[in-house]
Amino acid sequence: MTSINSNYLNLQGSYLFSEIAKRRTKFIEENPQAEIISLGIGDVTRGLPDAVTKAMHAAIDELAAPGSFRGYGPEQGYDFLVNTIIENDYRARGVDIQSNEVFVSDGSKCDVGNIQEIFSQDAVVAVQDPVYPVYVDTNVMAGRSGPFNSDIGRYENIVYLDCTAENNFKPSLPDRKVDLIYLCYPNNPTGMTLTKDELKVWVDYARENNCLILFDSAYEAFITEADVPHSIYEVEGAREVAIEFRSFSKTAGFTGVRCAYTVVPRELRGFDKDGNTVFINDLWNRRHTTKFNGVSYVTQRGAEAIYSAQGKEQIRSLVDYYMTNAGIIRDGLRSLGLEVFGGVNAPYIWLKTPNGLDSWAFFDKLLSEANIVGTPGVGFGRSGQGYFRLTAFGSRENTEKAVERIRKLSL
Ligand code: PLP
């Protein structure tokens, strides 16, 4: 018998998606003819762009030939991809990022989950509620959360920043000292964003209060409005207080291919137990190179191709396809008098459940009466109670059909 990390015992069961699957399976067993439409899980459905697959095929052929074979690459990513990222995602927007500040990885889930490892055990963590659960659970595993208090439905030592219709899903600043603040914009699950001025309030707060913002920007490609920043580094001073996470998963259909990157500016400093200054970038570099051996060459060539002229055009049409779905859902539900949020700068639509139904009651109604599977908002946190998430990642046909079915419901 081996002693275990008891923090894991503080984790709450991954209730949300298993409960959805359970209810869905039961419904199908009882109603085998029902044609279910899933607008629940946030996975994409369209194929990879042609420019990407061509580049990946060519890379495979390179690997087959002894003269151009490549084995282990740099853990932080090949220069060809890192430099392409910097040129297109940052310099083109007037943001200066250096190549030693970019870390290519196999996904933002791993990066946003692993980043907490380099911070002190007693760092106080703030998260938005509703929240992408990885931020919370990885801090629970690390022992920062304290026990789960089932009376209040929250971990005792985590600071929750409520995002509800009452504050237009823009949280207030923390009411006590925190060290790490996870912000996700465009937001999963609410689909809402902050303008540059609103984000500046957070950057200024972090500078004044010595905290670090962990900025998850997995849905950056879906931004359509001009006043929404594409990178936190567009805000003055953010290089001193923010790490940014980006993913190719939703942008380019890479959920199965796996590629993302994280930016850790050289300005970011921490301090050790003796009060000496330490560069956060050095720590992350050490962590990344020790525990990760790089994204495959083929994948990185595929990711590079996203930025070619053809790639950009194909990505644009992919994103437009999903955002048209988002518009169909948003406008369709609004025309029924529902209160609907998101879907303008993000592929998620967040709706207030009608008639005061709780999130799970609305789930059951939608499943049994319209044969549609969505995601109960309460699964993302206490503040998600009474809300419901639909995704724009379905096919056009299913999206239109789903809205028609909802139209026929008595709400
Ligand atoms: N961050 C957010 C907010 C997400 O919604 C997701 C995926 O659903 C991820 C990160 C993970 O992305 P990746 O596929 O790059 O691991």
Residues whose N, C-alpha, C, O or C-beta is under 5 A from the ligand:
A	BS01	PLP	G42 G107 S108 K109 C110 Y132 C184 N188 D216 A218 S247 S249 T255 C259 A260
